[in-house]
């Protein structure tokens, strides 16, 4: 059953700005994920390049290229569309793994799924 997990305040996500990191358990492994805003809409993905399973940010929470139009893997230069996570250039093999988000009352929430759960301490 899907649950909504509070992530951040809506105003923490600025168009083409820094991402908000968070941890998830995906397919049994603890992974980093990130949320960004692009063209007014919040999006979230696993922080895992599809070329090589490495975190993508080149500085903490920096995922956009200098133009603010693309998500960029700092290690090998894979380029992804921020609104879909689809590979748009470079050595990526497929699209980023999307995490569903919703915004209500000024709060961004991420949604669990059959293979995506919060980290339990």
N, C-alpha and C positions, 0 to 999 in steps of 0.2 A: 504494500500500500504506500502510495506516494505521500511524503510529508514536505512541508515548506519550512526551511531553516533560515532565520534572519541572517543576513550577510553584512549589510552596511546601510547607512543613510543614503537616500537617492542622490543627494548633492555631493557625496563622496566620489561619484563617477562623473567626470567631466568629459565632454566630447573630445575624442582623440587624445585624452590625457593619460595619466598614470592609471594602472590597473589596481584592483584591490585583490590581494592574494587570500586564499583560504585553502584548508586541507580537507581532503575527502578520502574515502576508501572506495576505490574503483576496481572492480573485479578481484576483490580480496587484497589489493595492495594500497598502502597509504601513498597518496599523490598530492602534489600541489596543483591548485587550480587558480584561475584568475577571472575577474569580471572587469569589463571595460564598457564604455559608452561610445557608440558610434552613430552619428546622425540622429541623436536624440533617444536612441533605444539601447537598453542594457543587454549585454551578451556575456556569456561565460563559457570557458573551455578548460579542459585539462591543460596544465602547463607542460605539455609534452609534444615536441616536434615529431612529425610523422616520418622524417628522414632517419633520425636517430633519436631514441627516446631520452632526450635531454631537455632540461628547462630552457625556455626560449628567451627570457628577458636578459637584455644586455647590461642593464643596470637594474637594481631592485625596482620591480613594478613597472618597468618601461618595456612596452610591447610594440608600440607604433613606430613606424619609420619616421624620418624627419618630415615627410609630407603630411603625416597624420591620416593617411589613406589606407595603409596596409599594416597588418601584423607581421612582424619580422622575427625570424629565429636568428639570434645573434651568432650562433656557432657556425652554421653552414649557409645562411642566407635564404632559407626557405621563406616564401611569401604567402600569406593567407589573407583572404577577404575577412574583414572584421565582423561583417554582418551574418556570414554563413559559416566561416571557418574553412571554406574550400581552398584548396591549393591553387595559387595563381601564378607561381613561378618558383624557380630554384629546385632543389633536390627533394621536395616533399613527395611522399608516396600517395597520400590521400588527404582528406580534410581532417581538421582538428576534431577532437571529441567534444561535442556540445553538452553543456549543462543547462537545463531549462531554468529560466529566471522569471520572476514576476515582481512587480512593484505595486505596493499598496500603502497608502497613508505615509508617504515619504520614506519607506523602507524597501530595500531590495532583498528578496528572498531567493534562495536556490532550492530546487526541487530534487528530492531523492528519487531513485528509480530502482529497478530490480537489481542492478549491478553498481549502484552509486549510493553511498551511505555516509553519514557524518563519522568523523573519527571519535571513538569513544575512549575516554581516559580512565 
